[in-house]
Amino acid sequence: MTERVARRGFLVGGAVIGAGALVTACTGNTPAAPAAASSAPAPAATGGNDTPGDKVVIGFSAPAADHGWIAAIAKNAEAAAKQYTDVEFKPVEPTNDINAQISAVESLIAAKVAALVILPNDGQQLNQIARQASDAGIPVINLDRVFPDKLSYRTWIGGDNYGMGVAAGHYIGKTLKDKGVADPVILEIQGIATLPLTQDRSKGFEDALKTYGFKVTAKQDAQFTVESGTKVTSNLLQAHKKIDAIWNHDDDQGIGVLAAVKEAGRSEFFMVGGAGSANAMREIQADSGVLKATVTYSPTMAASAVKLARLIAQGKGMSDLLENQVPQSITLASETITKDNVAKYLPLGFES
């Protein structure tokens, strides 16, 4: 995609796989100061699958870091690789150009890396080059945006876009029900409406709201950019003189959304964000505005992808599982962050 890259994207139940075990990264128990996106996962423990093994070269390709979540993806991947003396991390130039990403992955195939971690700009358009790598005997760890052909990747790991919508829908639905609101005005600000991930989020949101007898009044996409977030929100605020709740899919574009809300001086509604940026979490913690929660879609998944690539390249499984091989797919849970639990999530927040 040459337009602003969708992700998702954001802090969604990120998993970090250490000592061969799958550990939920979004549930740290010690409150800490807000951390930048470059915060590294915890150092690898000694023993088990983290004991140095055969030296492996892991190739990495992702979109350009043109917003916080994508920047955090690259930093988490690099930080995970640095934990291991038996890993050589070989990233290629990040790009939002499809043909450039294809060429970059071709160079990694030619270099005969031991494993490839790929976050494609678009899974459909990168499917053929991923299949080429797999056919060449290079295991592909498909990060987040899925390749449609399962023969194109060894393992997929990513967030639960449908689950994000469900989490947001339940928070909004329950809050409105508890307030005794009937026939509420609920707005939805999407990322890029044409993307399957966005459609999954919207479907989950719709399905969850139905359980409370509610529905989305209006929705519009904001392209995952701050500028569009401001413009779209301004239009929605003008079109709806009374609003009860808003779900904004993406905390990066949420900077623009909140700017428009503050500019309009509106405060009769509450808002839920998406992804789990540090910016959003600080707003939630302050509890001084409309943003009351965000649902996670964590870039820590990139660290997990690198750890999975290492295990697969070395012929190892995940030590807490009975099976001898890494699973074919891992879907990370979407969790709801509120002022009651925000302190334990702040260390994992990425800066928008």
N, C-alpha and C positions, 0 to 999 in steps of 0.2 A: 504494500500500500504506500502510496506517495503522500496521502493525506495523513493528518495526525494519527499516530499509531494507536490502535485500541489495545487493551491489554487484558488485561485483567486477568483485570485485572487484577486491589487491591488491598491488605494484610490477612487475607483470608486463610484462617486456620493453617498458616504456613507450617510445613513439617521440616525439621532438620534431622537427618539420619546420622546419628553418631553411634559408634561402637556397633554398627550394623543394625541398630534398632531404629524404629520410626518414633520420633519424639515430637509431640506437638509444640511448635515453637512459639505459639501465641499465648502460652499460659505460664510465662515466667512468674515466679512468686515474689520477687523482690522489686518493689517500686524503685524507679530510677529516673534521673533527669531525662528529658527528651533526647533521643539519639538521632543522628543524621542517618541518611540512607546507607551510608558506608559502614554502619555498625556490623562487625563480623559476627557470624555464629560462634558459639562457644568453642574453644579449642578442642580438637579431637582428643578423646580419652585414650589411654594406653590399653593395650590388650584387645583381644577379639579381632573384629574386622578392621580396626584402625591400626593394627600392627603393620608396619611397612611390608609391602609385598613386591611383586614385579613392577618395574617402572613402566608407567603408561602415559601416553600423550593424549590429552583430551582437547579436542577442538571445540570452539564455542562461537556461535553466530547469533546475533540478536539485532533488532532494530536500533536506530539511532536514539540516543538518550535525550529526547526532546521534551520530556517531562519527568516528574519525580519518580513515578513507578518504574519506568523503563530504566532510568539511571540506577535505581536500586537493584534491579535485576542483574545488571552487569557487575555491580560492586559486590553483591552477595555471592555470585558465581566465582569471582576472583578470590574473594576472602576464603571461601570453602576450599578451593584448590590449594591455597597457601598453607593449609593445615597439614598437608601430607608431603613428606619427602619423596614419595614414590609417584607423584603426579607432576607432569609438565603441562601447564595450562597454555593453550595455543588459541587465543582469541583472534578473530579477523575483524576488520574495520566494520563497525556498526553502520547500518544504512537503512533508509526507508524506501530505497529503490529496489524493486523486485529483482530486476536483472543483475544489479550489483550484488545482491545477497546470493543469488544463484551462483555467480562467478566466485564469490568468496567461499562458498561451501565446496565448489569444485576444486578450489586450491587445497582445501583440507583433505578432500578425498585423494587428491594427487599426492599429498604428503603422507598418506597412509597412517593417519592417526588411529589410535586404538579404539576411540569412541568419539561420538559427536553429540554435543548438546545444541539443539537448535530451537530457538524461539522464532518462528517464521513471521514475517510481516503478514503473510496470508497463507494459511495451511493449504488451501487448494492450489495456489500458484507455485508453492514450493514443494508440492508433493512429489513431483517427478525427480527432482534432484535428491530428495531424501531417500526415495526408492533406489536411486542409483548408488547412494552410499551403502544402503542395506544390502543390495545385490553384490556390492564389492566386499562384503564381509565386515563392514564397519557398523557396529551397533549404534543406532540413533536413539537418543533420549529426546523425545518430543516434549518441549516445554510449553505448556499452556495452550496455545492455539493449535488445535489438533490437525494432523494430516488425515485426509479422508480415507486413505488406503492403509489398512493396518499392516500391510507388508512393508510399508515405508519406515516403520519405527519398531524398535525393540520394546521400549517402555514409554508410556506417556505419564507425565505428572503435571497437574495443574489445579486451578481453583474450581470451585463449584459455582458456576454462573447462575444456574437455576436456584441453587441454595442461597445465593446472595439475595435474590428476589424474594424467596420465601422468608428469609430472616427479616428483611425490611418490611415485608407485608404483615408479618405477625407482630412486629413491634408497633407499627402504625395502627393496625387493626385493633390490637388489645388496648392500646392507649386511648383510642377514640371510644371504644366500647366502655372502658372504665370511666370515661368522662361523660358517658351518656349521650354522645353525639349521634344524631340520626341524619341519614342522607348527607354524609360529609363531602366536601370538595377536596379531592385528593389529586394532586398533580405529580407527574413523573417526568424527570429530566434525564433522558437517555444519553449514551455516548454517541456512537455511530449506529444509526437505526438499522442499516442494512447488514450489519455483522451478525452471524449466528450467536455469538456470545451475548450481544445486546438483546437479541430476541429471546434467548434463554432467560436472561435476567427479568425481562418484562413478563414472560410467561409465569415464572415463579412468583413474581409480585402479584400478578392477577389472580393466580390460584390461591395464594394465601389470603388475599383480601376477601375472596369469595366465602371463605369459612366464617367470616364475620358479617356477611351480607353486604359488603362494600364493593365498589368498583372504582377504577381510575376515571376521573372526570376528563382530564386532558393530558396529553404527553407530547413532548417535542425533544428532538435530539440536539445535543450541543457539541458534538464532534470531539469530545475529550480535550477541549481547549478552554483556557481562561476567558479569552475574548468572546467565544461563542456562548460560554456559560453566562456571562454578563448580559449579552444581547437577548438570548432566549428567555432568561429569567425576567428581564425587564418587560418583555412582550407578554409573558404569562401573568405577571403581576398586574399589568394594565388590563388584561382581558378578564381577570377574575378579581372582583372587588372584595370577595370574602374567600379565604382559603383555610382549610383545616389542617392539612398536612402535605408535605412535599417529600418525595424520594428522589435524590440526586444520585445517579449511578456511580459517580466518580469524584473522589476528593480533590484531584488535581483541578478539574474544571470547576469544582466546588468553590475555589477561591473567587472565581468570577460570579458564581451564583450568590454567594454571601455578600459580595460587594454590591450587587444589584438590590438585594434585600435591604441592606443598610441604607443605600441611596434612596430607596423608596420609603424608608421609615416604617416598614411593615413588621408587625410582630404578633399578629393574632393567630399564627399557625406555628407548628413545630416541624423540624426537618430532620431527615435521616440521610447520612452520606453513604459513600461506598468506597472500599479499598483499605482504609485505615491509615491515612497520612498522619504524620505528627502534627501538622497544622490543624487538622480536623480534631484530633484528640485533645489538643490544648484548648480549642474552642469548647469542646464538650466538658472538659475539666473545669473551665472558668464558669460555665453555666450562666453566661450573661447574654446569650443571644438565642436565635431560633434553633440552632443545631444541637440536638439532644442525643444523637446516637450515630454510629456508623457501623456498617457490616463489612467484615474483613475479606481481603483478597491479597494475601501477602506475597511480596517479592522474595521472601525467604525461600520460596519454592525453587529459585535458581540455585541456591546453595544445595538444596536436596537433590536437584538434578545432577549436579557435579558429583556428589557423593554416590548417587546411583550409577553414574557412568563409570566411576572408579571400580565399584563392586562388580559390575557387569564385565568390564574389560579384564578384571583379574579372575573372573570365573567364580565369584563368591555370591552367596545369597545374603539375606537379611537375618542376622543371628537370632532375633526373637521369633522368627517364623520357622516352622518345621520344614518348609520347602527348601530345596537346595538352590533355587534361583530367585532373583528379584522379580516381583510381580510384573505383569504386563501393563497395568495401569494403577495409578494412585490418585485419587481425588481428595483434595484437601477440604476440610469443612469450613463453612462461613460462620463466623461467630459475631455476636452483637456486642459492641462496645458502648457503654453508657458511663455516666459520671461515677457509678458505683464500682466499676471494675477498670476504669481507664488507666489507673496508675500502673497496673501490671502489663499493659499493652504498649505504653509509651516508649520503652526501650526498643521496640520493634517497628516504630513508626518511621516512615520515609518522609523526607522533606519535599514538599511540592514546590 
